[in-house]
Amino acid sequence: MKYTELDTPSLLIDRATLESNLRFMQDYADAQGVALRPHTKTHKMPAIALMQMELGAAGIAVAKVGEAEVMAEHGLRNILIANEIVGEAKLQRIRALAEQGVDIVFGVDCPEQVEAAQKVFEGAAIPAQVSIEIEVGENRSGIIEEADFRALLDSIAACPDVHLRGLFSHDGNSYTAPDIESCRAIATAAMERTVHFARLAEEHGMKPESVSFGSTPSLMHGFDIVPGITELRPGTYVFMDASQANVIGTQERCAATVLATVMSRPTAERVILDVGAKGLTMQERTQGICSAPGKGLIKEWPGVNIADVYDEHAIIYSREFREGTRIGDKVRIIPVHICPVCNLYDRAWLVDGDEVTAELDIACRGRLH
């Protein structure tokens, strides 16, 4: 059927654009001589993760244990949980995955996490595999001080059932870089800092097997990867979105849109669509190279954006748009931030031109534990 026959709101994925995005990033990683480990928290779809693997990805990254469990059920066997894991219940589930033959690594950034892992993995046939997060400017989690890093290495060395696999970092501050050259500087500094800590680990007698880095804005312009980085870990590149389109100066790589219906035209310039925060999120990007107007762009109407959202309503103020649409018309919205949008739908529809060609299960939706 035609995608316009779908009920709304619906999440659409343009097949040709998706495949082009996947090849683009794999080709970039290959040209730089590093592995690609896509962060699947963006799409949450095992079918797309398998596509990434078929194109040459070395493994996948996830954000939650629940996502790892779902991906493993669908045949993904090399998984990094790029997040700190706290709580015995989560650690027991990771041990169970390892015992099922999944090569699973998870993040740590303090000795308490390592000691908890030792307690759960004591006597395990396969030790807990951990990767240390390095804070590189985002002001989020991760190691900051060298002394704390060495103390963390010592805690790992003191735990016979915990093994250091690598380091990872995320330059989320690149999203607010004022321009591309500033983005390059942020990315380069973040990579150099990550590699510096990898060298410290090697000097400590604990050479990491992998040194993982990435965010989509830093990896869309062909920047040279700093020697010592072994893998890239972007996520949003798979679909892109309105903010990432601003980074590269075009919406042509935006593979995901939300199909919505004009449900009300109450004034000469106000139009209401039948999707709101529960189908688009309320997130905005207002700074730097990822800034984008409003809370979503209307693909068929350049320059028209969503001014506000309520739970189930998107509000557009445009006399031209109001005069050019009627009740029941359907439009496609390019979300400002696609990652949380995917988590709001049970399925996505793969579209080839105007035709719906497949239904994709968003199997990791809601797997937040």
ABEGO torsion letter per residue (X at the ends): XBAAABBOBBBBBBAAAAAAAAAAAAAAAAAAGBBBBBBAAAAGBAAAAAAAAAAGBAEBBBABAAAAAAAAAAGBABBBBBBBBBEAAAAAAAAAAAAAGBBBBBBBABAAAAAAAAAAABGBABBBBBBBBBBAGAGBBEBABAAAAAAAAAAAAABAABBBABBBBBBAAAAABABAAAAAAAAAAAAAAAAAAAAAAAAAGBBBABBBBEBAAAAAAGBBBBBGBABBBBAAAAAEBAAAAAAAGBAAABABBBBBBBABBABAABBBBABBAAAAEABBBABEAABBBEAEBBAABBGBBBABBBAABBBBBBAAAAAABBBGBBBBBBBABAAAAAAABABBBBBBEABBABBBBBAABGBAX
